Amino acid sequence: MNNSPAAHPLSAKIDPKGILIAASIMLLWAFSLVFLLGYSADFSDPLVYVGILVQTHLYTGLFITAHDAMHGVVSSNRKLNHAIGWVAAILFSYNFYWKLFPNHHKHHQYVATDKDPDYHSSNRFLPWYLSFLFSYVNIWQFLLMAVTFNVLKIWIPVPNLVLFWMLPAILSTLQLFYFGTYLPHRGDHTNRHHSGTMPANHIWAFLSCYFFGYHYEHHDSPNTPWWRLWKTKNVRT
C-alpha cells in the first residue's frame, strides 16, 4: 500500500499571498513585542494577560511560518522560501531551520513509528512533551537566549522580558505540541496517515493552532499552506 501523501487539488500552485502572510506574521510579532516590552507590567492590569496570549499566538505563527517553508509553500522562489523559514525559526527563540527541516520530513515519512522524531509511544502527555521539546532544543539556543536576555535587560525591565518575550515562547511550545502533535497522534489511528483531526470549527481551529488541529488534512495535503488548510476539511482525495 502506498502511504505517501496524496496530491491535493488545492496544493497545485503556490499562492503568491504566502510571502505577504508570512511577512505579516513576523512584523506583527515584532511590533507587538516592541510595544509590550515598553508596556507597564502591572499584574492587576488584564491587558498584561491579553498581551501574553497575543504574543504566544504570534510566536506559534512564527513556527507555523517556518513549518510552511519546510514544505516549500511560502514562496515559489526556493531560496526566498527557505530564507523566510530561516528567519521565522530564528525569531522563535533561535530555532535552527536546517535542524528542524529533516526532523519534520521524517515525521511525515514515518508518522507514528519509532523513526518519527515527534512521536512517543507512551501516549503520556508529560514524557511526550519533554521528548518533543528536547528533540528540538539545543545548548546553543540556551546560550543565545541567555546572551540576548542579559543584553536586553540593560534597557528593558526584566519583568517585561520574562512576561512578553520568554513566557510566550514557552507557552507556544505547549500550544504547538498539544494541538499539533499530542491530540492528533495520541492513541491508535487506522487511517493511512495515522492521524486524528478536530471537528470542523474554523474559528477555534485558527485560534488553537493555525488550523493544525485539522491534522489528518495536513498529512493528506502537506503542501497546502496553513491559511488554506481549512478548505481541505472533509475533502478526501
N, CA, C and O of each residue as an XYZ file, in Angstrom:
948
protein
N       0.846     -1.198      0.000
C       0.000      0.000      0.000
C       0.876      1.242      0.000
O       1.868      1.302      0.727
N       0.526      2.216     -0.796
C       1.291      3.460     -0.875
C       0.806      4.438      0.182
O      -0.329      4.911      0.127
N       1.685      4.744      1.161
C       1.302      5.645      2.254
C       1.778      7.066      2.047
O       1.652      7.897      2.946
N       2.325      7.362      0.874
C       2.807      8.720      0.641
C       1.650      9.685      0.539
O       0.584      9.311      0.050
N       1.830     10.937      0.993
C       0.746     11.920      0.960
C       0.244     12.132     -0.455
O       1.026     12.340     -1.383
N      -1.057     12.078     -0.604
C      -1.644     12.291     -1.925
C      -1.598     13.755     -2.299
O      -1.711     14.636     -1.446
N      -1.432     14.000     -3.581
C      -1.506     15.387     -4.050
C      -2.920     15.884     -3.887
O      -3.876     15.137     -4.099
N      -3.055     17.106     -3.522
C      -4.378     17.683     -3.293
C      -4.608     18.803     -4.290
O      -3.696     19.586     -4.557
N      -5.817     18.895     -4.850
C      -6.060     19.925     -5.852
C      -5.810     21.339     -5.362
O      -5.471     22.215     -6.157
N      -5.974     21.580     -4.050
C      -5.735     22.920     -3.521
C      -4.254     23.237     -3.420
O      -3.880     24.387     -3.190
N      -3.396     22.218     -3.590
C      -1.964     22.407     -3.436
C      -1.234     22.533     -4.760
O      -0.004     22.560     -4.792
N      -1.982     22.610     -5.851
C      -1.372     22.551     -7.171
C      -0.430     23.721     -7.434
O       0.576     23.557     -8.123
N      -0.741     24.894     -6.896
C       0.083     26.069     -7.126
C       0.400     26.758     -5.804
O      -0.384     26.719     -4.856
N       1.566     27.387     -5.767
C       1.936     28.165     -4.589
C       1.355     29.559     -4.730
O       1.689     30.289     -5.663
N       0.485     29.925     -3.802
C      -0.191     31.215     -3.863
C       0.798     32.321     -3.511
O       1.469     32.240     -2.481
N       0.899     33.349     -4.344
C       1.839     34.448     -4.053
C       1.530     35.197     -2.767
O       2.383     35.928     -2.263
N       0.327     35.031     -2.225
C      -0.010     35.680     -0.950
C       0.789     35.097      0.205
O       0.828     35.681      1.288
N       1.428     33.953     -0.014
C       2.177     33.308      1.058
C       3.260     34.201      1.632
O       3.459     34.225      2.847
N       3.964     34.934      0.783
C       5.023     35.836      1.254
C       4.431     36.952      2.102
O       4.968     37.289      3.158
N       3.322     37.524      1.639
C       2.669     38.610      2.371
C       2.184     38.136      3.737
O       2.341     38.844      4.732
N       1.600     36.951      3.790
C       1.090     36.421      5.053
C       2.239     36.110      6.004
O       2.160     36.408      7.196
N       3.308     35.511      5.479
C       4.475     35.220      6.322
C       5.082     36.510      6.868
O       5.404     36.592      8.054
N       5.237     37.512      6.012
C       5.805     38.789      6.444
C       4.902     39.464      7.469
O       5.391     40.081      8.415
N       3.591     39.352      7.289
C       2.646     39.972      8.224
C       2.778     39.365      9.616
O       2.757     40.086     10.614
N       2.913     38.047      9.687
C       3.056     37.388     10.989
C       4.338     37.838     11.674
O       4.334     38.148     12.866
N       5.432     37.873     10.927
C       6.710     38.268     11.526
C       6.690     39.726     11.974
O       7.219     40.060     13.034
N       6.081     40.593     11.168
C       6.008     42.003     11.543
C       5.073     42.226     12.723
O       5.381     43.018     13.614
N       3.941     41.541     12.741
C       3.026     41.654     13.880
C       3.701     41.184     15.160
O       3.556     41.806     16.212
N       4.441     40.082     15.065
C       5.184     39.593     16.230
C       6.168     40.656     16.715
O       6.242     40.936     17.911
N       6.918     41.244     15.791
C       7.929     42.233     16.159
C       7.299     43.492     16.746
O       7.753     43.977     17.782
N       6.261     44.031     16.105
C       5.605     45.246     16.597
C       4.965     45.001     17.962
O       5.063     45.834     18.863
N       4.310     43.847     18.103
C       3.682     43.504     19.376
C       4.724     43.388     20.476
O       4.517     43.868     21.590
N       5.853     42.745     20.159
C       6.909     42.574     21.152
C       7.493     43.924     21.584
O       7.668     44.176     22.776
N       7.787     44.776     20.622
C       8.351     46.093     20.950
C       7.378     46.878     21.831
O       7.783     47.501     22.813
N       6.098     46.843     21.475
C       5.091     47.556     22.266
C       5.028     47.004     23.687
O       5.029     47.764     24.656
N       4.973     45.670     23.808
C       4.809     45.050     25.117
C       6.049     45.200     25.991
O       5.934     45.305     27.212
N       7.224     45.211     25.385
C       8.434     45.382     26.181
C       8.502     46.772     26.821
O       9.197     46.975     27.817
N       7.775     47.718     26.237
C       7.721     49.064     26.808
C       6.470     49.320     27.622
O       6.269     50.424     28.127
N       5.611     48.289     27.755
C       4.347     48.438     28.472
C       4.571     48.235     29.974
O       5.438     47.457     30.374
N       3.812     48.915     30.781
C       3.917     48.769     32.230
C       3.390     47.402     32.656
O       2.203     47.113     32.499
N       4.266     46.569     33.190
C       3.893     45.198     33.558
C       3.274     45.165     34.948
O       3.921     44.782     35.922
N       2.028     45.567     35.022
C       1.270     45.585     36.274
C       0.364     44.361     36.291
O      -0.512     44.231     35.437
N       0.563     43.459     37.257
C      -0.194     42.206     37.290
C      -1.684     42.410     37.539
O      -2.475     41.489     37.337
N      -2.076     43.607     37.977
C      -3.504     43.887     38.172
C      -4.163     44.353     36.864
O      -5.379     44.534     36.810
N      -3.364     44.543     35.826
C      -3.858     45.022     34.537
C      -4.213     43.838     33.648
O      -3.318     43.086     33.259
N      -5.497     43.643     33.309
C      -5.878     42.491     32.467
C      -5.236     42.520     31.085
O      -5.096     41.475     30.448
N      -4.844     43.701     30.615
C      -4.217     43.788     29.290
C      -2.840     43.107     29.269
O      -2.362     42.708     28.207
N      -2.213     42.978     30.429
C      -0.946     42.244     30.503
C      -1.162     40.792     30.079
O      -0.359     40.225     29.338
N      -2.251     40.202     30.555
C      -2.543     38.797     30.246
C      -2.995     38.644     28.795
O      -2.683     37.651     28.138
N      -3.730     39.635     28.307
C      -4.099     39.631     26.893
C      -2.839     39.698     26.032
O      -2.716     38.994     25.030
N      -1.904     40.562     26.445
C      -0.654     40.693     25.711
C       0.120     39.389     25.664
O       0.684     39.039     24.627
N       0.154     38.667     26.773
C       0.841     37.375     26.819
C       0.197     36.390     25.844
O       0.895     35.679     25.121
N      -1.134     36.351     25.829
C      -1.839     35.429     24.931
C      -1.625     35.801     23.463
O      -1.414     34.929     22.619
N      -1.680     37.085     23.168
C      -1.464     37.529     21.785
C      -0.055     37.182     21.328
O       0.147     36.674     20.225
N       0.918     37.464     22.192
C       2.302     37.187     21.818
C       2.551     35.691     21.699
O       3.338     35.262     20.856
N       1.896     34.896     22.525
C       2.001     33.434     22.408
C       1.492     32.981     21.058
O       2.129     32.167     20.389
N       0.344     33.506     20.652
C      -0.248     33.117     19.366
C       0.651     33.536     18.204
O       0.770     32.813     17.216
N       1.278     34.691     18.323
C       2.171     35.149     17.255
C       3.458     34.341     17.221
O       4.011     34.101     16.147
N       3.942     33.920     18.381
C       5.086     33.005     18.405
C       4.731     31.710     17.656
O       5.525     31.201     16.865
N       3.553     31.202     17.913
C       3.106     29.998     17.208
C       3.061     30.254     15.711
O       3.404     29.382     14.913
N       2.637     31.451     15.335
C       2.615     31.814     13.921
C       3.999     31.807     13.299
O       4.154     31.446     12.132
N       5.017     32.208     14.074
C       6.388     32.137     13.567
C       6.763     30.703     13.238
O       7.327     30.427     12.179
N       6.448     29.789     14.152
C       6.802     28.392     13.919
C       6.020     27.813     12.743
O       6.564     27.058     11.937
N       4.748     28.171     12.653
C       3.924     27.683     11.539
C       4.460     28.222     10.221
O       4.422     27.522      9.209
N       4.957     29.453     10.217
C       5.559     30.021      9.007
C       6.806     29.235      8.613
O       6.994     28.900      7.444
N       7.657     28.944      9.600
C       8.840     28.129      9.320
C       8.430     26.751      8.822
O       9.050     26.202      7.911
N       7.382     26.194      9.424
C       6.872     24.889      9.009
C       6.420     24.903      7.554
O       6.736     23.990      6.792
N       5.674     25.947      7.169
C       5.213     26.036      5.779
C       6.391     26.161      4.815
O       6.359     25.629      3.706
N       7.427     26.869      5.252
C       8.630     26.980      4.419
C       9.287     25.615      4.224
O       9.832     25.330      3.158
N       9.233     24.778      5.251
C       9.789     23.428      5.135
C       9.064     22.615      4.063
O       9.640     21.717      3.449
N       7.791     22.949      3.849
C       7.018     22.290      2.797
C       7.080     23.053      1.477
O       6.442     22.665      0.498
N       7.852     24.140      1.455
C       8.066     24.877      0.214
C       6.888     25.671     -0.274
O       6.764     25.903     -1.477
N       5.998     26.105      0.636
C       4.769     26.754      0.187
C       4.678     28.233      0.579
O       3.627     28.847      0.400
N       5.749     28.808      1.106
C       5.739     30.242      1.402
C       6.009     31.039      0.139
O       5.357     32.050     -0.117
N       6.969     30.583     -0.646
C       7.312     31.261     -1.894
C       7.720     30.225     -2.934
O       8.307     29.193     -2.609
N       7.400     30.521     -4.189
C       7.824     29.629     -5.276
C       9.314     29.771     -5.560
O       9.911     28.918     -6.216
N       9.917     30.864     -5.061
C      11.361     31.035     -5.158
C      11.997     30.246     -4.013
O      11.824     30.592     -2.844
N      12.724     29.195     -4.349
C      13.228     28.274     -3.333
C      14.110     28.970     -2.302
O      13.955     28.745     -1.101
N      15.025     29.807     -2.755
C      15.930     30.485     -1.828
C      15.172     31.432     -0.913
O      15.441     31.487      0.288
N      14.227     32.177     -1.473
C      13.432     33.096     -0.662
C      12.568     32.326      0.319
O      12.435     32.719      1.478
N      11.981     31.231     -0.141
C      11.156     30.395      0.713
C      11.939     29.939      1.950
O      11.462     30.068      3.077
N      13.135     29.409      1.726
C      13.944     28.924      2.850
C      14.466     30.076      3.700
O      14.605     29.930      4.914
N      14.756     31.214      3.085
C      15.232     32.372      3.849
C      14.156     32.851      4.824
O      14.450     33.158      5.979
N      12.920     32.913      4.356
C      11.809     33.319      5.227
C      11.643     32.310      6.361
O      11.456     32.689      7.517
N      11.712     31.032      6.023
C      11.612     29.999      7.054
C      12.726     30.096      8.076
O      12.499     29.907      9.271
N      13.932     30.392      7.606
C      15.090     30.506      8.496
C      14.897     31.675      9.463
O      15.141     31.536     10.662
N      14.465     32.814      8.949
C      14.250     33.997      9.802
C      13.145     33.725     10.820
O      13.295     34.044     11.999
N      12.037     33.138     10.368
C      10.924     32.848     11.278
C      11.371     31.913     12.394
O      10.998     32.108     13.551
N      12.158     30.914     12.063
C      12.640     29.970     13.077
C      13.589     30.647     14.061
O      13.500     30.408     15.265
N      14.488     31.482     13.566
C      15.431     32.189     14.444
C      14.692     33.102     15.411
O      15.056     33.183     16.584
N      13.658     33.789     14.935
C      12.892     34.679     15.806
C      12.205     33.913     16.930
O      11.949     34.464     18.000
N      11.910     32.646     16.683
C      11.300     31.809     17.710
C      12.418     31.192     18.565
O      12.754     30.016     18.423
N      12.973     32.007     19.441
C      13.968     31.551     20.420
C      15.150     30.838     19.786
O      15.645     29.843     20.315
N      15.598     31.356     18.644
C      16.790     30.837     17.982
C      16.667     29.359     17.582
O      17.617     28.589     17.726
N      15.498     28.977     17.083
C      15.394     27.651     16.485
C      16.170     27.640     15.177
O      16.198     28.636     14.455
N      16.793     26.520     14.878
C      17.607     26.418     13.674
C      16.826     25.679     12.593
O      16.556     24.483     12.702
N      16.474     26.414     11.560
C      15.623     25.907     10.477
C      16.155     24.610      9.877
O      15.393     23.672      9.643
N      17.457     24.559      9.629
C      18.007     23.381      8.950
C      18.152     22.194      9.883
O      18.458     21.090      9.432
N      17.937     22.399     11.180
C      17.818     21.267     12.110
C      16.371     20.791     12.169
O      16.108     19.592     12.261
N      15.440     21.733     12.117
C      14.022     21.383     12.115
C      13.620     20.654     10.832
O      12.802     19.734     10.850
N      14.208     21.084      9.736
C      13.788     20.620      8.403
C      13.804     19.096      8.263
O      12.766     18.521      7.937
N      14.936     18.411      8.495
C      14.929     16.956      8.296
C      14.030     16.224      9.275
O      13.385     15.242      8.907
N      13.978     16.692     10.525
C      13.120     16.032     11.504
C      11.654     16.112     11.124
O      10.906     15.149     11.291
N      11.245     17.271     10.609
C       9.837     17.390     10.245
C       9.480     16.472      9.076
O       8.401     15.880      9.051
N      10.373     16.361      8.130
C      10.080     15.478      6.999
C      10.138     14.007      7.400
O       9.457     13.175      6.800
N      10.947     13.680      8.410
C      10.904     12.323      8.952
C       9.551     12.057      9.602
O       9.013     10.954      9.505
N       9.005     13.077     10.267
C       7.677     12.931     10.877
C       6.639     12.569      9.828
O       5.804     11.693     10.056
N       6.682     13.229      8.691
C       5.713     12.919      7.635
C       5.980     11.555      7.007
O       5.043     10.837      6.658
N       7.230     11.202      6.864
C       7.567      9.945      6.204
C       7.317      8.729      7.092
O       6.900      7.675      6.613
N       7.579      8.889      8.399
C       7.496      7.739      9.322
C       6.494      8.000     10.439
O       6.716      7.579     11.574
N       5.410      8.677     10.140
C       4.472      9.122     11.162
C       4.048      7.989     12.094
O       3.680      6.898     11.659
N       4.114      8.290     13.396
C       3.662      7.382     14.466
C       4.425      6.059     14.481
O       3.854      5.018     14.807
N       5.713      6.094     14.128
C       6.573      4.918     14.232
C       7.794      5.297     15.063
O       7.955      6.454     15.449
N       8.656      4.309     15.337
C       9.845      4.601     16.133
C      10.859      5.460     15.383
O      11.836      5.918     15.974
N      10.636      5.686     14.079
C      11.505      6.564     13.305
C      10.975      7.995     13.245
O      11.618      8.881     12.680
N       9.803      8.212     13.829
C       9.182      9.543     13.847
C       9.704     10.318     15.050
O       9.406      9.949     16.186
N      10.490     11.399     14.829
C      11.059     12.138     15.965
C      10.025     12.872     16.809
O      10.329     13.287     17.927
N       8.815     13.041     16.298
C       7.771     13.752     17.043
C       6.854     12.806     17.814
O       5.940     13.256     18.505
N       7.087     11.512     17.701
C       6.162     10.536     18.292
C       6.742      9.953     19.570
O       7.955      9.788     19.701
N       5.851      9.643     20.515
C       6.266      8.993     21.764
C       5.266      7.883     22.053
O       4.079      8.142     22.248
N       5.746      6.663     22.079
C       4.848      5.502     22.171
C       4.103      5.414     23.501
O       3.122      4.679     23.610
N       4.560      6.157     24.517
C       3.886      6.094     25.818
C       2.481      6.674     25.766
O       1.614      6.273     26.544
N       2.248      7.617     24.855
C       0.981      8.350     24.761
C       0.697      9.181     26.009
O      -0.424      9.655     26.193
N       1.688      9.360     26.856
C       1.532     10.168     28.072
C       2.005     11.583     27.797
O       3.045     11.794     27.172
N       1.218     12.564     28.277
C       1.458     13.951     27.910
C       2.854     14.438     28.299
O       3.596     14.919     27.442
N       3.223     14.323     29.568
C       4.469     14.939     30.025
C       5.716     14.308     29.400
O       6.563     15.040     28.889
N       5.861     12.971     29.421
C       7.046     12.395     28.766
C       7.112     12.739     27.282
O       8.191     12.984     26.742
N       5.969     12.756     26.636
C       5.932     13.069     25.207
C       6.321     14.527     24.964
O       7.088     14.830     24.050
N       5.785     15.422     25.789
C       6.113     16.846     25.632
C       7.608     17.092     25.840
O       8.234     17.822     25.072
N       8.174     16.481     26.880
C       9.596     16.669     27.157
C      10.454     16.093     26.031
O      11.467     16.677     25.648
N      10.035     14.947     25.512
C      10.751     14.350     24.381
C      10.666     15.247     23.161
O      11.658     15.456     22.464
N       9.477     15.775     22.905
C       9.244     16.694     21.783
C      10.102     17.945     21.933
O      10.724     18.408     20.977
N      10.123     18.480     23.150
C      10.838     19.734     23.403
C      12.344     19.557     23.221
O      12.991     20.346     22.532
N      12.887     18.527     23.838
C      14.342     18.376     23.830
C      14.882     17.773     22.536
O      16.092     17.743     22.311
N      13.972     17.293     21.688
C      14.438     16.846     20.369
C      14.717     18.035     19.464
O      15.393     17.893     18.445
N      14.200     19.219     19.829
C      14.399     20.410     19.012
C      15.269     21.468     19.676
O      15.856     22.307     18.992
N      15.359     21.437     21.001
C      16.131     22.453     21.729
C      17.567     21.966     21.904
O      17.799     20.784     22.155
N      18.523     22.873     21.773
C      19.921     22.508     21.992
C      20.620     23.592     22.805
O      20.063     24.662     23.049
N      21.845     23.296     23.218
C      22.588     24.178     24.109
C      22.839     25.555     23.500
O      22.896     26.556     24.215
N      22.991     25.601     22.170
C      23.248     26.891     21.523
C      22.068     27.835     21.657
O      22.250     29.045     21.787
N      20.857     27.289     21.626
C      19.680     28.135     21.821
C      19.679     28.735     23.221
O      19.407     29.924     23.386
N      19.981     27.927     24.224
C      20.036     28.427     25.600
C      21.090     29.531     25.734
O      20.851     30.556     26.373
N      22.238     29.310     25.132
C      23.312     30.300     25.228
C      22.928     31.604     24.527
O      23.149     32.690     25.063
N      22.356     31.492     23.335
C      21.953     32.694     22.597
C      20.841     33.441     23.319
O      20.840     34.671     23.365
N      19.890     32.693     23.886
C      18.826     33.332     24.654
C      19.399     34.033     25.884
O      18.990     35.148     26.211
N      20.339     33.387     26.564
C      20.939     33.972     27.770
C      21.696     35.251     27.440
O      21.576     36.247     28.155
N      22.475     35.230     26.361
C      23.216     36.423     25.957
C      22.247     37.547     25.591
O      22.426     38.689     26.014
N      21.220     37.219     24.801
C      20.240     38.233     24.388
C      19.524     38.820     25.602
O      19.330     40.032     25.694
N      19.135     37.951     26.526
C      18.445     38.411     27.741
C      19.309     39.395     28.517
O      18.837     40.451     28.937
N      20.566     39.045     28.701
C      21.458     39.896     29.503
C      21.798     41.208     28.808
O      22.084     42.204     29.473
N      21.769     41.220     27.499
C      21.968     42.477     26.770
C      20.710     43.333     26.847
O      20.786     44.526     27.139
N      19.551     42.724     26.587
C      18.302     43.479     26.562
C      17.931     44.062     27.921
O      17.323     45.130     27.997
N      18.298     43.357     29.003
C      17.895     43.847     30.329
C      18.613     45.134     30.719
O      18.265     45.767     31.715
N      19.613     45.516     29.934
C      20.261     46.815     30.169
C      19.263     47.943     29.934
O      19.294     48.963     30.623
N      18.377     47.755     28.954
C      17.414     48.810     28.585
C      15.972     48.465     28.919
O      15.136     49.359     29.053
N      15.669     47.173     29.056
C      14.281     46.735     29.212
C      14.099     46.099     30.577
O      14.935     45.295     30.990
N      13.018     46.437     31.301
C      12.772     45.827     32.611
C      12.686     44.300     32.520
O      12.073     43.759     31.600
N      13.299     43.622     33.470
C      13.315     42.154     33.481
C      11.907     41.550     33.474
O      11.681     40.578     32.753
N      10.941     42.086     34.252
C       9.585     41.508     34.194
C       9.002     41.524     32.781
O       8.322     40.576     32.387
N       9.255     42.579     32.017
C       8.745     42.650     30.644
C       9.392     41.590     29.761
O       8.723     40.956     28.944
N      10.699     41.402     29.931
C      11.391     40.386     29.139
C      10.839     38.994     29.448
O      10.641     38.182     28.544
N      10.598     38.730     30.711
C      10.094     37.408     31.111
C       8.662     37.206     30.631
O       8.331     36.168     30.057
N       7.811     38.210     30.870
C       6.384     38.064     30.575
C       6.068     38.077     29.079
O       5.173     37.360     28.633
N       6.783     38.876     28.311
C       6.378     39.101     26.923
C       7.344     38.533     25.877
O       7.011     38.455     24.694
N       8.535     38.140     26.321
C       9.491     37.563     25.379
C       9.740     36.084     25.666
O       9.728     35.267     24.745
N       9.967     35.731     26.935
C      10.305     34.357     27.283
C       9.070     33.490     27.519
O       8.957     32.406     26.946
N       8.143     33.959     28.360
C       6.974     33.158     28.701
C       6.133     32.798     27.480
O       5.742     31.638     27.352
N       5.832     33.742     26.568
C       5.038     33.363     25.385
C       5.714     32.293     24.523
O       5.036     31.465     23.916
N       7.038     32.310     24.469
C       7.740     31.284     23.692
C       7.522     29.906     24.306
O       7.311     28.925     23.593
N       7.575     29.840     25.643
C       7.343     28.558     26.327
C       5.904     28.104     26.141
O       5.653     26.939     25.832
N       4.950     29.024     26.329
C       3.537     28.683     26.150
C       3.247     28.240     24.719
O       2.404     27.375     24.481
N       3.958     28.844     23.776
C       3.751     28.478     22.377
C       4.182     27.043     22.100
O       3.545     26.346     21.311
N       5.264     26.596     22.747
C       5.658     25.195     22.550
C       4.571     24.248     23.054
O       4.339     23.188     22.473
N       3.904     24.646     24.150
C       2.779     23.843     24.645
C       1.621     23.853     23.655
O       1.000     22.821     23.402
N       1.338     25.021     23.102
C       0.264     25.146     22.120
C       0.545     24.284     20.892
O      -0.322     23.543     20.429
N       1.758     24.390     20.375
C       2.131     23.618     19.189
C       2.093     22.123     19.473
O       1.593     21.338     18.668
N       2.629     21.741     20.631
C       2.665     20.318     20.958
C       1.266     19.763     21.182
O       0.907     18.732     20.613
N       0.470     20.445     22.013
C      -0.834     19.892     22.398
C      -1.782     19.775     21.201
O      -2.398     18.731     20.992
N      -1.894     20.851     20.418
C      -2.860     20.846     19.318
C      -2.292     20.271     18.018
O      -3.036     19.748     17.188
N      -0.967     20.372     17.847
C      -0.390     19.948     16.577
C       0.295     18.604     16.584
O       0.623     18.066     15.526
N       0.521     18.039     17.796
C       1.183     16.736     17.872
C       0.438     15.769     18.783
O       0.063     14.674     18.363
N       0.225     16.177     20.032
C      -0.335     15.255     21.018
C      -1.766     14.827     20.686
O      -2.047     13.633     20.575
N      -2.662     15.789     20.530
C      -4.050     15.428     20.257
C      -4.222     14.629     18.967
O      -4.925     13.618     18.978
N      -3.605     15.044     17.849
C      -3.839     14.300     16.603
C      -3.132     12.954     16.516
O      -3.539     12.106     15.723
N      -2.073     12.730     17.316
C      -1.308     11.492     17.152
C      -1.373     10.539     18.336
O      -0.830      9.437     18.264
N      -2.025     10.936     19.426
C      -2.129     10.014     20.546
C      -3.117      8.900     20.197
O      -4.015      9.085     19.376
N      -2.938      7.753     20.830
C      -3.831      6.626     20.563
C      -3.530      5.977     19.229
O      -2.537      6.290     18.572
N      -4.403      5.070     18.843
C      -4.233      4.345     17.581
C      -5.165      4.908     16.516
O      -6.352      5.125     16.757
N      -4.610      5.136     15.350
C      -5.393      5.602     14.211
C      -5.155      4.646     13.053
O      -4.014      4.400     12.664
N      -6.223      4.118     12.515
C      -6.087      3.103     11.466
C      -6.056      3.702     10.066
O      -5.870      2.977      9.089
N      -6.238      5.026      9.958
C      -6.203      5.633      8.626
C      -4.766      5.669      8.102
O      -3.822      5.409      8.847
N      -4.613      5.986      6.847
C      -3.305      5.887      6.199
C      -2.287      6.894      6.725
O      -1.083      6.709      6.550
N      -2.766      7.964      7.372
C      -1.843      8.968      7.911
C      -1.640      8.826      9.412
O      -0.907      9.610     10.015
N      -2.283      7.829     10.023
C      -2.139      7.592     11.460
C      -2.343      8.885     12.241
O      -1.592      9.195     13.167
N      -3.363      9.625     11.855
C      -3.594     10.947     12.443
C      -5.075     11.162     12.712
O      -5.931     10.688     11.965
N      -5.362     11.878     13.781
C      -6.718     12.303     14.055
C      -6.943     13.719     13.543
O      -6.056     14.334     12.951
N      -8.146     14.219     13.785
C      -8.477     15.579     13.372
C      -9.571     16.120     14.273
O     -10.380     15.351     14.791
N      -9.608     17.425     14.468
C     -10.660     18.015     15.293
C     -11.912     18.258     14.449
O     -11.816     18.400     13.230
N     -13.075     18.306     15.079
C     -14.298     18.622     14.338
C     -14.201     19.999     13.695
O     -13.486     20.875     14.182
N     -14.920     20.178     12.610
C     -14.861     21.452     11.884
C     -15.375     22.592     12.755
O     -16.534     22.597     13.171
N     -14.525     23.530     13.017
C     -14.846     24.774     13.706
C     -13.700     25.709     13.360
O     -12.700     25.765     14.076
N     -13.844     26.441     12.268
C     -12.709     27.146     11.700
C     -12.160     28.244     12.608
O     -10.958     28.506     12.604
N     -13.031     28.886     13.385
C     -12.555     29.936     14.295
C     -11.678     29.320     15.381
O     -10.574     29.801     15.635
N     -12.172     28.249     16.026
C     -11.396     27.597     17.069
C     -10.145     26.937     16.479
O      -9.085     26.949     17.104
N     -10.264     26.369     15.292
C      -9.105     25.726     14.658
C      -7.991     26.742     14.407
O      -6.812     26.426     14.564
N      -8.365     27.960     14.017
C      -7.351     29.002     13.822
C      -6.761     29.448     15.146
O      -5.540     29.517     15.288
N      -7.612     29.751     16.117
C      -7.133     30.269     17.396
C      -6.289     29.243     18.144
O      -5.319     29.602     18.811
N      -6.653     27.975     18.034
C      -5.941     26.941     18.790
C      -4.557     26.677     18.229
O      -3.604     26.532     18.994
N      -4.422     26.611     16.892
C      -3.086     26.327     16.341
C      -3.046     26.509     14.826
O      -2.530     25.652     14.109
N      -3.589     27.622     14.340
C      -3.490     27.943     12.910
C      -3.965     26.791     12.023
O      -3.338     26.478     11.011
N      -5.069     26.170     12.410
C      -5.719     25.093     11.658
C      -4.982     23.757     11.722
O      -5.366     22.825     11.016
N      -3.943     23.631     12.539
C      -3.234     22.360     12.554
C      -3.894     21.312     13.426
O      -3.394     20.192     13.536
N      -5.025     21.666     14.055
C      -5.887     20.638     14.635
C      -6.518     19.799     13.541
O      -6.904     18.653     13.776
N      -6.626     20.366     12.339
C      -7.065     19.604     11.171
C      -5.853     18.819     10.665
O      -5.317     19.078      9.587
N      -5.448     17.859     11.481
C      -4.128     17.274     11.263
C      -4.128     16.172     10.213
O      -3.176     16.038      9.444
N      -5.192     15.389     10.183
C      -5.282     14.401      9.091
C      -5.224     15.140      7.760
O      -4.567     14.698      6.817
N      -5.913     16.258      7.700
C      -5.947     17.035      6.459
C      -4.558     17.556      6.092
O      -4.201     17.608      4.916
N      -3.772     17.944      7.110
C      -2.414     18.411      6.814
C      -1.556     17.278      6.245
O      -0.830     17.468      5.269
N      -1.649     16.101      6.868
C      -0.870     14.973      6.353
C      -1.373     14.530      4.982
O      -0.600     14.034      4.162
N      -2.645     14.707      4.741
C      -3.201     14.326      3.448
C      -2.833     15.335      2.366
O      -2.769     14.999      1.184
N      -2.591     16.577      2.785
C      -2.263     17.639      1.836
C      -1.153     18.511      2.418
O      -1.393     19.672      2.751
N       0.065     17.966      2.545
C       1.140     18.690      3.236
C       1.612     19.940      2.527
O       2.290     20.773      3.128
N       1.268     20.086      1.267
C       1.691     21.271      0.524
C       0.610     22.353      0.465
O       0.689     23.283     -0.338
N      -0.385     22.216      1.315
C      -1.382     23.278      1.462
C      -0.941     24.205      2.594
O      -0.735     23.730      3.711
N      -0.789     25.502      2.349
C      -0.342     26.410      3.416
C      -1.369     26.489      4.539
O      -2.543     26.183      4.335
N      -0.929     26.895      5.714
C      -1.807     26.879      6.888
C      -3.078     27.664      6.664
O      -4.144     27.264      7.133
N      -2.987     28.778      5.955
C      -4.137     29.672      5.823
C      -5.148     29.179      4.783
O      -6.206     29.783      4.610
N      -4.822     28.084      4.092
C      -5.804     27.458      3.210
C      -6.199     26.073      3.710
O      -7.037     25.409      3.101
N      -5.607     25.641      4.801
C      -5.834     24.286      5.280
C      -7.288     24.028      5.650
O      -7.777     22.907      5.512
N      -7.974     25.054      6.114
C      -9.376     24.877      6.487
C     -10.224     24.446      5.295
O     -11.260     23.805      5.468
N      -9.783     24.799      4.078
C     -10.547     24.431      2.888
C     -10.475     22.935      2.586
O     -11.303     22.407      1.843
N      -9.489     22.258      3.159
C      -9.356     20.831      2.911
C     -10.199     20.006      3.875
O     -10.304     18.789      3.720
N     -10.799     20.655      4.867
C     -11.566     19.928      5.876
C     -12.695     19.143      5.210
O     -13.502     19.686      4.456
N     -12.719     17.846      5.518
C     -13.735     16.925      4.983
C     -13.623     16.724      3.474
O     -14.564     16.249      2.838
N     -12.463     17.088      2.896
C     -12.202     16.791      1.488
C     -11.295     15.587      1.429
O     -10.254     15.574      2.087
N     -11.649     14.591      0.674
C     -10.826     13.395      0.554
C     -10.442     13.219     -0.908
O     -11.235     13.463     -1.818
N      -9.186     12.782     -1.104
C      -8.709     12.558     -2.471
C      -8.803     11.092     -2.818
O      -8.448     10.697     -3.929
